[in-house]
Amino acid sequence: MSRFKLLWPFMIPLVGVLIGACGTAPSTTTSSADSFPLTLSTAKGKVTISHRPARIVSLSPTATEDLYSVGAGQQVVAVDSYSTHPAEAPRTSLSGLTPNIEAIAGYHPDLVLAADDTNNLMSQLGKLHIPVLVEPPAADLDGVYVEISQIGQATGHSDQATMTDSGIKQQVQTILRSAPARKAPLSVYHELDQTYYSATTHTFVGYIYKLLGLQNIADRTPGSSGYPQLSAEYIISANPDLIVLADTVCCNQTAATVKARSGWGVIKAVQTGAVVPVNDDVASQWGPRIVLFVRAVADALNAMPKPTT
């Protein structure tokens, strides 16, 4: 299984594009609405932050993007090895999947962000009086907005977090309105890796497909897993109208490699050229760059034959 599939549940970052759309450049000033100490209600309970953090460690690629999008980049002293965006983030060998408490504490953080409370991260760092803000994979766009808002509050950038949320919301709404209405919904296959792991509607990326009016072929697989492993035979039989490749970086997959697969030439998406390559990270995270993912899929739909009325 690819690195992407292993990381998806925890990692589900052109922030400049979003900030530009809001008309505001990144800022390091504290919002007039922010005051410390403050207590936030999170998915893992209440977290108290005694002062505006000056040394932030991020163990989540999405949280890293969120931090920079709200203007807290200059407060970040270290990010995990998978935080590749933005490029200026201080990337280290730290891991959110196997957190090393001693290594994290070595950066003397006054706030740590993570996507999960792996290995009791919160209680272990709590013993060192280091607050941990856990922001797990969002279930929908409302979850995205809540997490960005919380990160803005936690870092003293509430105003810019509000603008970031507004920018994402406006752009997504514009993109969704551009997608053509169809009498019969089109079907989509989302590929996580070369072994045909996919994602159902019960995941964040599946939720995005539903917003775009697509039927997910992975939903018809037995079992309750949000990330089932399909077979080539199943995918060919399902005959999806659209194929989205989220394994272009990890596994070098392209429209050409898909077309070259045995038996895949009969699939409608392959025949019509509706095979969409996307950056693995853009498709796996739930931060500001979700706009890029929504746009890529919507552009593919707009390029397909328009429905007859």
N, C-alpha and C positions, 0 to 999 in steps of 0.2 A: 504494500500500500504506500502511496506517496506521502511525503511530508505534509502536503496540503490536507489530505484526508485526516491525518492524525491531529492536525491543529484546528480543523474547522470548528468544532464545538466551542473552542476557547477564543478563536480569533475572529469568529463571526461576531490609505490613509489617502493635486491640484487644489490643496487647501487654499492656495492663493487665488484660485479661480472663484471659490466661494466668497472669500473675503472681498475680492474685487467686486463681486456682484452686489455685495452689501454696501460698497462704497467706503469701507473702513479699513485702514491698514492695521496690522498687528500692534497691540499696545501692551506695555508692561505696567501701566498705572492701575491702581486699585479702583474698582467701581465705587461710586458713591453709595451704592446699595449694599456693599459688602462690609461686614464688620465681624470681628473675631473677639472671643471664641465663638464658634458656631457648631451646631449639631445637625447632621444630615441623616434623614431616614433612607436607608438603602436596602437592597435586596438581601443583605446580610445583617440587617439590624442598624441601630443608630451608631454613627461615627462622629466623634467630637474632634474638632481641629482647633487647637488653642490659639494659633496665630497664623497670619498669612504665610504660607510655606515659601521658603527661599531655596530649598534643596529637594527637588522632587525626583523620585525614581519611578519610571513606568515599566511594568512587566507585561504590558498589553499593547500590541501594535495599534489597535483602535484607540485606546486611551492616549497613546503618543500623538496620534493625529488630532484627537480632540484637544489636547493640551495646546498644541501649536495653533489650532484654529481659533481658540478663545484668547490667544495672546499671551499664554503662559510659557512660551518656549524658553525665555531667558531664565526661568526658574528651574528648568529641567537639567539635572546633572548627570543622569544616566538612563538609558533605555535598554530593553532586552534585545537579544540578538535578532529577533524577527521584526523589529521595528525599523523598517527600511525607508519609511516616508514620514516626514520630509527628510531630505538628504542631510540637513544640518543637525539632525537629532544626534546626541552623543551615544552612539550605538556601542554596546559592550557585549560581553559573553554571558550576561545575566539571562536567566530563563524563567519564564512564568510557568512553564510546565513542570520543572523540577527546581523550585526556588531554593537558593542557598542563602540561609539567613545571615551567615557571617559575611558573605560577599555583598549582600544588599546593605547590611549595616555599615560596611566599610565605606560607603559613599556618604555616610552621616545624613541620611534623609530626614526631613521633617514631615514628609508625606510620601506614601507609596501607593501607586495605582496598579490594579491587577484585574484580570477577567474572571478569576475564580479564587476561592480560598483554599488553594492547593496546599496540602501538607500543613493545614492549620496555620497558614501564613499570618492571619490576623492576630491570633493569640500569641504566636511566637514573637512577632514584632511588637505586639502590645506590651510584652514584658520589658521591652526596651523603650517603651513610651513613644513608639513610632506609629501613628495612625495609618490604617490601610483602607483605601476606598476601593471596594470591589464593584466593578461595572461589568456584569455578565453579558453574553450575547443578547442583543435586543430581539424581542419577538416581532416588533413592528416599528413603523416610523415614530410613533408616539414614544416608544422606548428609547429610540435614538435621541429624540429631543430632550427627554428627561435626563439622560446620562450626560449630554453635553451641558445642560443647565447645571447639573450637580457639580461637574468638573469646573465650570465657571465660578460657582459659589465657593468651592473648596480652595480655589487658587486666587480669589479676589478679582475675578473678571466676569461678573454676572452680566453686565451690559453687553459685552462682546459675545458672550455665549448666546444671549437672546438674539443678537443680530445673525450669528452663525445659524442658529435654528431657523430663523426667518428666511435666510438665504437658501437653505436646503429645501425648506417647505415650498417656497415660491418656484424654485427650479423644477422640483419633482412634479408639482401640479401642472406647470407649463408643459413638461414632457409628456405626462399622462394625457393631457388634452390633445396632444399632437398625434397620438396613436389612433389609427383608423378603427371605427366601430365595425364589427363583423357580426353577421347573423349567426354563424357557427364559429365557436372559438377555435383558435389554432392550438396545436399541441407542441410541447417543448421537452427536450431532453437536456438536462444540465449535467455536464461531465466534470467530476472532481479529479479523476485520474485515469490512467490507461487501463485500469482493471474494472472500469465502469461503475465505480461508486458514484452515487447521485444524491440529490436532496429533494425531499418531498415538500408539499405545501406547508407542512408543520415546522418548517425552518424559516429563518429570516429571508434567505434568498428565494425560497418558495413563495413566501408572502409577497415578494416583489413581483414575481411572475403572475400571481393572482391579481394584483393591482392592474397589471397590463392586460388582463383578460385571457391569459393563457391557461391551458390545461396541462398539468404536469404528468408525464407518463409514469414517473416514479410512484405516483399516488396509488396506482393499481397493483403494486407489489404487496405480497402478504407480509404480515408482521407489523410491528409498531415503530420500527426504527425510522428516525428522521433522515437517515443517511444509508439507504439500502444499497447493496451491491447488485447491479443488474447483470444480465448476460447479453452478449452480442445478439443472440437469437431473439431475446425479448425486445431489445431496442429495434431491431430490424422489423419484427412483427408489429410493434407499436407504430412504426412509420411516422416519426415526428415531423411536423412542418418546420420546426426550428431546432437547431442544435447549438448550444452555447458551451464553448470550451473554456473551462476554468483551470486548465492544466497546460497552459501555453508556456509558462516559465519552468515549472517543475519537471514537465515531461515532454516539452518541445512539440506539443500537438498543434496542428494547423488544419485548415480546410483540406489541404492536399493529403496530409497523413490520414485523415478520416476517409477521404474518397478512396484511398488505396487499401483500406481494410477489406478483407474478404467478405463479400456479400452486401457491403454498405452502399454500393452504387444504386441500389433500388430505392433507398430512402428518399422521400420527397425533399427533405432539407438538403440532401447532398445533390440531388438532381437540379434543384432551383438555385443552388449557391447560398442557401440560408444557413450557413455554418459560421457562427460568430465567435472569433477568438477574443478573450478578455484577459487582462492581467490577473493572475491568480490572487494577488493581494486585494485588488479592487473588488473582486467577487467574493472574497472571504471575510471582509470586515464590514462593520456597521457604522463607520464614522462618516465624515463629510464627503468622501469620495464615492459614497453610494450613488450620488448624482451621476457620476461617470458610468456606473454600471447600468442604471435605469436608462440613460441616454443611449448606450450602445445597443441594448435590446430593443428600445423603441425605434431607433434608426433602422435596425434590421427589419422590423415589422413594417415600417413605412416604405422600405425598399421592395417589399413583396407586392405581388399584384393586388390592387385595391379591390375590395369587395364590391359586387354589383348591387345596386339598390333596386 
